Amino acid sequence: MAEVEDSVWAKGFWWRDDLSRSAGPSRPERFPVRWLILGTAFVLPMVIPGVRNISAADAPVWVKALMFAVLFVYSACYLSFPLFMIRFGLPARIFFCTGMVALGWCLIWMWGIDAIYQLIYALGIVGFALPIGPALILDVGSLLAALAVILVGKNYDKLGDLTTVASVTGAMFMFGRLIRAIRSLRKANEDIADLAVANERERVARDLHDILGHSLTTITVKAGLARRILESSADPAKAITEIHEVEGLARSALSDVRLTVSDYREVSLSAELAGARVALRAAEIDADLPHAVDDVQPDLQRTFGYVLREAVTNVVRHSGARHVTVRLGRTWLEIADDGAHAQDIAPGNGLRGLEERLAQVGGTVRAGSRPGGGFVVRAEVPS
């Protein structure tokens, strides 16, 4: 329904307007014509006897005109209240409902306590249209006032009418809470769907960065190596071998991208070790790598595979290192290099992606310069 300013009118549960829409453009809503037809059927039992009573009343013309005005304004408010629910915020709805309650009491003042049932129209709308706080204030206050009028006037036979008014008011109040609960659940489902889409986009972006960054770096290095061999005419056969490997890496990268988008790609620490060995050899970087990954906890091998891939990619692209050492433990992985130009830099997408992956398994990743020179990346999960 209409938007409200939560900071002013919706402080806490009692004044929260759960019928309000979130900020932003929304599809315009039309006045519910079906309600106009149904509401007219509801209001006629009030209007017809009211017109008859006013016409038969022994009162001056101006008094009758005033009575007709109150009756028809009251009826028009009842028929038009969906317009306020659609177009206006909580302050306007409170003003509207308060005015309706006042008009209902005007009818009782004009016709006496016999017209107590006329309050049903105003109090029912209050229970439906307003949050808990203002609804209870207007509804309970009016019912208690009506009870006081009945007891003071000793019109005990009207207690049954008051009970009917209270029952209908309570039913409308609960129906209003139900509408708000449905809208809240619908909004929560929309938020969950939006979060799911955002999380999937982040996953694809993170995985594509990790996969393409490593694959394209290796392809670039090996293509450069093949070019240098061809330029020197030293070993054409070796250049052809390198080009074949570049082709294979490109095909593998394409396959990885397809599997990543569909979330079917599985990362293996042992496979990443083999890929790291190929990439470092192509970059002419001496590598001291483990021969097995059996010491690593099985449920951490996939995460550590991403860490190794990203760290090796950064060594090849940025470090200028001549030697890389990889060490493994049951719950930790460390990649160190002796790059002459390695230094602490602001974390990029790769490091942020690793931090997110380690956070999912309760671990941390640290990256920085080593005291003796070079750079180290250490991923660790508390045992």
C-alpha positions in Angstrom: 0.0 0.0 0.0 1.2 3.6 0.6 4.7 4.4 1.7 5.4 5.7 5.2 8.3 7.4 6.9 9.4 4.7 9.4 11.7 7.2 11.2 8.7 9.3 12.2 5.5 7.3 12.1 6.6 3.7 12.4 8.7 3.5 15.6 8.7 -0.1 16.8 6.2 -3.0 16.5 3.1 -1.1 17.7 3.4 1.6 15.0 5.0 -0.4 12.2 3.1 -0.1 9.0 3.5 -3.5 7.4 1.2 -2.5 4.5 3.6 0.1 3.2 5.7 -0.6 0.1 9.4 -0.4 0.0 10.9 2.7 -1.5 11.2 2.9 -5.3 8.9 3.1 -8.3 6.0 0.7 -8.2 3.1 -0.3 -10.4 0.2 2.2 -10.0 -2.8 0.6 -8.3 -6.4 1.2 -9.4 -9.3 1.8 -7.1 -10.9 -1.6 -6.4 -14.2 -1.4 -8.3 -15.4 -4.7 -6.8 -15.1 -3.2 -3.3 -17.3 -0.3 -4.4 -20.1 -2.8 -5.4 -19.6 -4.9 -2.3 -19.3 -1.9 0.0 -22.5 -0.4 -1.3 -24.3 -3.6 -0.4 -22.9 -3.3 3.1 -23.7 0.4 3.6 -27.3 0.3 2.3 -28.6 -1.2 5.6 -27.3 1.9 7.3 -28.2 4.5 4.7 -31.9 3.4 4.1 -33.0 3.4 7.7 -31.0 6.6 8.3 -32.7 8.4 5.5 -36.1 7.2 6.8 -35.4 8.4 10.3 -34.1 11.8 9.3 -37.1 12.4 7.0 -39.5 11.5 9.8 -37.6 13.6 12.4 -39.3 16.6 13.9 -36.5 19.0 13.3 -35.7 22.2 11.4 -34.7 21.9 7.8 -31.1 22.9 8.4 -30.8 20.3 11.1 -32.1 17.6 8.8 -29.6 18.8 6.1 -26.8 18.5 8.6 -27.9 15.0 9.5 -28.1 14.0 5.8 -24.6 15.5 5.3 -23.1 13.5 8.2 -24.8 10.3 7.1 -23.7 10.6 3.5 -20.1 11.7 4.3 -19.8 8.7 6.7 -21.1 6.4 4.0 -18.7 7.9 1.4 -15.8 7.5 3.7 -16.6 3.9 4.2 -16.8 3.3 0.4 -13.6 5.3 -0.3 -11.3 4.0 2.4 -9.4 1.6 -0.1 -8.4 4.8 -1.9 -6.5 5.9 1.2 -5.0 2.5 1.7 -3.6 2.7 -1.9 -2.6 6.3 -2.4 -1.8 7.7 1.1 0.7 7.0 3.9 0.1 6.2 7.5 -0.4 9.8 8.8 -3.2 10.4 6.3 -4.8 7.0 7.2 -4.8 7.8 10.9 -6.4 11.2 10.2 -9.0 9.5 7.9 -9.9 6.8 10.4 -10.1 9.3 13.3 -12.5 11.4 11.3 -14.6 8.3 10.5 -14.8 7.4 14.2 -15.8 11.0 15.0 -18.6 10.9 12.3 -19.8 7.6 13.8 -20.2 9.2 17.2 -22.0 12.1 15.6 -24.6 9.6 14.3 -25.0 8.2 17.8 -25.3 11.8 19.2 -28.0 12.5 16.6 -30.0 9.3 16.9 -29.2 8.1 20.4 -27.6 4.9 21.7 -29.9 2.9 19.4 -27.5 3.8 16.6 -24.5 2.2 18.3 -24.2 -0.4 15.6 -23.2 2.4 13.2 -19.8 2.3 14.8 -19.2 -1.1 13.1 -18.3 0.7 9.9 -15.7 3.0 11.4 -14.1 0.6 13.9 -13.9 -2.2 11.3 -12.0 0.1 9.0 -9.7 1.2 11.8 -8.8 -2.4 12.7 -8.1 -3.2 9.1 -6.3 -0.1 7.9 -4.0 0.9 10.8 -1.1 -0.7 12.7 -1.6 -2.2 16.1 -0.9 0.9 18.1 -3.3 3.5 16.6 -5.9 0.7 15.9 -6.1 -0.3 19.5 -6.2 3.3 20.7 -9.2 4.1 18.4 -11.0 0.8 18.6 -10.7 0.0 22.3 -11.2 3.7 23.2 -14.4 3.9 21.3 -15.7 0.5 22.7 -15.0 1.6 26.2 -16.7 4.9 25.6 -19.7 3.2 24.2 -19.8 0.9 27.2 -19.7 3.9 29.5 -22.5 5.5 27.7 -24.7 2.4 28.0 -24.0 1.9 31.7 -24.5 5.6 32.5 -27.8 5.7 30.6 -28.7 2.3 32.0 -29.5 1.0 28.5 -28.5 -2.5 29.4 -30.4 -4.0 26.5 -27.8 -2.4 24.2 -25.0 -4.5 25.6 -25.8 -7.2 23.0 -25.4 -4.6 20.2 -22.1 -3.5 21.7 -20.9 -7.1 21.8 -21.7 -7.4 18.1 -19.8 -4.2 17.4 -16.8 -5.5 19.4 -16.9 -8.9 17.6 -17.0 -7.4 14.1 -14.2 -5.0 15.1 -12.1 -7.8 16.5 -12.6 -9.8 13.3 -11.6 -6.9 11.1 -8.6 -6.3 13.4 -7.4 -9.9 13.0 -8.0 -9.8 9.2 -5.8 -6.7 9.0 -3.0 -8.5 10.9 -3.4 -11.4 8.5 -3.0 -9.1 5.5 0.1 -7.5 7.0 1.6 -10.9 7.7 1.0 -12.1 4.1 2.6 -8.9 2.7 5.6 -9.3 5.1 6.1 -12.9 4.0 5.8 -11.9 0.3 8.3 -9.1 0.9 10.6 -11.5 2.7 10.4 -14.0 -0.2 11.3 -11.2 -2.6 14.3 -10.3 -0.5 15.4 -13.9 -0.3 15.1 -14.2 -4.1 17.2 -11.0 -4.6 19.8 -12.3 -2.1 20.0 -15.6 -3.9 20.5 -13.9 -7.3 23.2 -11.6 -5.8 25.0 -14.5 -4.1 24.9 -16.5 -7.4 26.4 -13.5 -9.3 29.1 -13.2 -6.7 29.9 -16.9 -6.9 30.1 -16.8 -10.7 32.2 -13.6 -10.7 34.6 -15.1 -8.0 34.9 -18.4 -9.8 35.5 -16.9 -13.2 38.1 -14.6 -11.8 40.0 -17.5 -10.2 39.7 -19.7 -13.2 40.3 -17.3 -16.0 43.0 -15.4 -14.1 45.1 -18.5 -13.7 44.3 -20.0 -17.2 44.9 -16.8 -19.1 48.1 -16.1 -17.2 49.4 -19.6 -18.0 48.4 -19.2 -21.7 50.1 -15.8 -21.9 53.3 -17.1 -20.4 53.4 -20.2 -22.7 52.5 -18.1 -25.8 55.3 -15.7 -25.0 57.7 -18.6 -24.6 56.7 -20.0 -28.0 57.1 -16.6 -29.6 60.6 -16.2 -28.2 61.6 -19.7 -29.4 60.3 -19.0 -32.9 62.0 -15.6 -33.0 65.3 -17.2 -32.1 64.7 -20.2 -34.4 66.4 -22.3 -31.7 63.9 -25.2 -31.4 60.8 -25.0 -33.6 59.7 -28.4 -32.4 59.6 -27.1 -28.8 57.7 -24.0 -30.0 55.1 -26.2 -31.6 54.8 -28.2 -28.4 54.2 -25.0 -26.4 51.5 -23.9 -28.9 49.8 -27.3 -28.6 49.8 -26.8 -24.8 48.4 -23.3 -25.2 45.6 -24.8 -27.3 44.9 -27.4 -24.7 44.8 -24.8 -21.9 42.4 -22.6 -23.9 40.1 -25.6 -24.4 40.3 -26.5 -20.7 39.6 -22.9 -19.7 36.5 -22.8 -22.0 35.3 -26.0 -20.4 35.9 -24.7 -16.9 33.9 -21.5 -17.7 31.0 -23.6 -18.8 31.1 -25.8 -15.7 31.5 -22.8 -13.4 28.4 -21.0 -14.8 26.4 -24.2 -14.3 28.1 -24.8 -10.8 29.3 -28.2 -11.8 33.0 -27.6 -11.7 34.9 -29.3 -8.9 38.3 -28.0 -7.8 40.9 -30.5 -6.7 44.0 -29.5 -4.7 46.0 -32.2 -6.4 45.0 -31.0 -9.9 45.8 -27.4 -8.9 49.3 -28.6 -7.8 49.8 -30.1 -11.2 48.5 -26.9 -12.9 50.8 -24.8 -10.7 53.8 -26.9 -11.7 53.0 -26.4 -15.4 52.5 -22.6 -15.0 55.6 -22.0 -12.9 57.8 -24.1 -15.3 56.5 -22.1 -18.3 57.3 -18.9 -16.4 60.8 -20.3 -15.7 60.2 -20.1 -12.0 61.8 -22.8 -9.8 59.1 -24.5 -7.8 59.3 -26.6 -4.6 55.9 -28.3 -4.5 54.5 -31.1 -2.4 54.1 -34.4 -4.3 50.9 -35.4 -2.5 48.0 -33.8 -0.7 47.1 -36.6 1.7 48.1 -34.6 4.7 45.4 -32.0 4.0 41.9 -32.4 5.6 39.6 -33.7 2.8 36.9 -31.1 3.3 39.5 -28.3 3.0 41.2 -29.5 -0.2 38.7 -27.7 -2.5 39.1 -24.4 -0.7 42.9 -24.7 -0.6 42.9 -25.5 -4.3 41.4 -22.1 -5.0 44.0 -20.5 -2.7 46.9 -22.2 -4.5 45.5 -21.3 -7.9 45.2 -17.6 -7.0 48.6 -17.4 -5.2 50.4 -19.0 -8.1 48.7 -16.8 -10.6 49.8 -13.7 -8.7 53.4 -15.1 -8.5 53.6 -15.5 -12.2 52.0 -12.2 -13.0 53.3 -9.8 -10.4 56.2 -11.1 -8.3 59.2 -11.3 -10.6 60.1 -14.3 -8.4 62.7 -16.9 -9.3 61.7 -19.5 -6.6 58.4 -20.5 -5.1 57.8 -22.8 -2.2 54.4 -24.5 -1.3 53.9 -26.2 2.0 50.8 -28.1 3.2 49.4 -29.1 6.6 46.2 -30.7 7.8 44.5 -27.3 8.2 46.8 -24.9 6.5 48.5 -24.0 3.2 51.4 -21.6 2.6 52.8 -20.2 -0.6 56.0 -18.2 -0.4 58.2 -16.6 -3.1 61.4 -14.6 -3.3 60.1 -11.9 -5.6 62.3 -8.9 -5.6 59.5 -6.5 -6.1 56.9 -8.1 -3.8 55.2 -5.6 -1.4 52.0 -5.2 0.5 49.3 -3.9 -1.8 45.6 -3.2 -1.4 43.6 -6.4 -1.6 42.1 -7.0 -5.0 39.2 -9.1 -6.2 41.4 -12.3 -5.9 42.3 -11.8 -2.3 38.8 -10.7 -1.3 37.5 -13.8 -3.1 39.9 -16.0 -1.0 38.8 -14.3 2.2 35.2 -15.1 1.4 36.0 -18.8 0.6 38.0 -19.2 3.8 35.3 -17.5 5.8 32.8 -20.1 4.6 34.9 -22.8 6.3 35.7 -20.7 9.4 39.3 -19.9 8.3 41.4 -16.9 7.4 43.9 -16.0 4.7 46.9 -13.6 5.3 49.1 -12.1 2.6 52.1 -9.9 3.0 55.8 -9.3 2.6 58.3 -11.6 4.4 61.0 -10.2 6.6 63.7 -11.7 4.5 62.2 -10.5 1.2 59.5 -11.9 -1.0 55.8 -12.5 -0.4 53.8 -15.1 1.5 50.2 -16.2 1.4 48.9 -18.4 4.2 45.5 -19.9 4.5 44.5 -21.5 7.8 41.5 -23.1 9.4 41.4 -23.5 13.2 41.4 -27.2 14.0 
